[in-house]
Amino acid sequence: MIPDKYYVAYRHAHIMKTLGDLAEQGEDVSLLLDIAVKNGLASLRFHGCTPDDARALLVDAVQFELTTSKRAVPKCRAALEAVMGLTH
């Protein structure tokens, strides 16, 4: 099975959310998040997305991960906003 762009976006968003959860525990994950974002964007570009579409898909996927979280994740949200420029 070849993953589609939505699967790729949500897979990378889940990775970034997992790293954000480490930020909740006080870990400095800014460099890892930056690498994960770049990797996600590159993967989406590989799957045929334009740079703007790739960013929009990744932002939507990350925001979905944050909104479906079962608990408040302020440090996670802050860490992801820092690398992606997300808004509440």
Residue pairs with C-beta under 8 A, 6 or more apart in sequence:
3 11
3 47
4 47
5 44
5 47
5 48
5 49
5 57
6 57
6 61
8 40
8 43
8 44
8 47
9 40
9 44
9 57
9 58
9 60
9 61
10 61
10 64
10 65
12 36
12 37
12 39
12 40
12 43
12 44
12 58
12 61
13 40
13 58
13 61
13 62
13 64
13 65
14 65
15 36
15 40
16 33
16 36
16 37
16 40
16 62
16 65
16 80
17 62
17 65
17 66
17 69
17 76
17 80
19 29
19 32
19 33
19 36
19 79
20 29
20 33
20 66
20 73
20 75
20 76
20 77
20 79
20 80
21 73
21 76
22 29
23 29
23 33
23 75
23 76
23 78
23 79
24 73
24 74
24 75
24 76
26 75
29 79
30 79
30 82
30 83
33 79
33 80
33 82
33 83
34 83
37 58
37 83
37 84
40 54
40 58
41 51
41 54
41 55
41 58
44 53
44 54
44 57
44 58
45 51
45 54
49 57
58 84
59 84
59 86
62 80
62 84
62 86
63 86
66 73
66 76
66 77
66 80
66 86
69 76
77 86
77 88
80 86
81 87
